[in-house]
Amino acid sequence: MTRRATVLTFLLAACALVGLGTRDAAAQSSGTVEVLFKVIPPPEEGTDKMPDPMPTVEATIIGGALRPNATDFSLVDKSSKTPIDLKGFAKRDYLQGSEKLAVALVMNGWEAWIGNDKEVPDLPESDPSRRPGILVDLRAALDGLKFKEAGPAGSVGMIVTYADKPVIRLAMGPLERLNGQALGSQKDYFGTTGRELVSGIKVAMSELRQAPAAKKVLIVVGDGTDTDMDKAKGQLADLKKQAQTDQIQTFAIVYKCALSSEGNVITSMIQQTQSVTTAENIAAAIKQILDRMNDRQYVTFPGWDFKLDTGVQWDGKTHELAIKIGQDETDPVTVQTIVWDPHPKKFPWLMVILIVAGVLLLLIIIIAIAKRKPAAVPMPVPMPQPMAVAPGVAPPPAQEAPKPSGPPKTVMIGVGGDEGGFPVVGWLVPLNGPNAYQTMRLRSGGTKIGTAPPADLVINDGFMSTEHCQILCSPQGYTLVDGGSTNGCYVNDKRVQKHELVDNDTITLGKTNFKFKSIV
């Protein structure tokens, strides 16, 4: 193939642009420190370090001094009305991480930039268009790099070249396949023209977007120009925003050839520049970029502080998060939060348990009452009837009544011997005190007992009330009723409010003990 001798010589001059582009979750930089944010949904159960399930925020901090402890870092929410300061609770270094790396190398594929002097046998040596390019030396320099050590196992890489259109030279695959030989030979680029830089970047970003990796890196190697410089400026500015959304870090290395246009349109996407002069300089710049991936530490922050009842506002909206390292604070980064409620409505188990326990207790009481036998009602003892005796006839000798088997009920002897009469014989005998062993007759109807009138029986006892109690008399017997005393009434050492007395009951009023006696 014959080409027009339009190129007199290739004056190889280079300047490099090595810049930091976009960051994960719209990460921004503060000085030399970059921050990548990742929101982790709450687990189903708590852990030893985080007993209460909650969302967490993992910050990848790139650059800056390494800090040994997670508590050296704080998470702040600049968009929150209430200031928050959440200390980190877990920290990992790069070697402890599991972030897979995806690298996309985008390189200028224009024949004038690649070269055609050594590996294009169809081009006669006398052809004036034969000129050296960057490919042969760059391929050898890249073979010296250990791409497979740039990321953990499972990392991937690819190569895209661009001239009049983008071409995928190496499909996304294991990172160790990315090397100088994957660039191909000069013959693979023979006859290519154009500098469709924007198109090449779009293809690489599309592949990175689909790559299963936590860290995604775009490296552009070329002369920094595009076929349509004016149009490319706006397109590259849009790609910068897209890279932020796709969480892709972007870098660029510019190597100009004699036919390259003036200017550097790639700066619309990546801004910093650095001069280099050889293919070895390009390889060294790529190595610095890969080494930069190791310059990171991972800190995990709790999404909520239950003790202080404060934290990130998990409302599903975007928030401006930043990291505080000592007294320094990074620029805020826009992060999309999830919806989570730190005060969920819990099932009222305690209320249910109390209700069930109350119902069971009520059932037990009802069953106990149902099983209890009703107390036997004592049958009244019939009153002895007087026998009529004829005049002049001696009454028959009285027979001795059998002794009762237990404490007998008081038997009422009515006046005239009728059953409806009032009892006439009943009395108290003090067993101690100044009135010990005196017989105190009980009145028919009722007898009040106290320490002063109007009590019927006045007892000198400082522990008794003025109207301590009264003993009522009825056809059914004698009944003791407490009169609202302070120290109470006791019958046979048992405190009572009302009690039916039987013969020989011991009554305690204050400090005085009485023996109740009645005719049986």
Helices and strands as residue ranges (DSSP letters): E 29-30, E 33-40, E 56-62, G 70-72, E 73-77, E 86-87, E 90-93, G 94-96, E 101-108, H 111-114, H 135-143, G 147-149, E 156-162, E 166-174, G 175-177, G 180-183, G 186-189, H 197-210, E 215-222, H 229-246, E 249-254, G 265-268, H 279-292, E 296-302, E 304-305, E 310-311, E 318-325, E 328-329, E 333-336, H 349-371, G 415-417, E 426-430, E 440-441, E 446-450, E 457-458, E 469-474, E 477-482, E 489-491, E 494-496, E 498-500, E 506-509, E 512-518
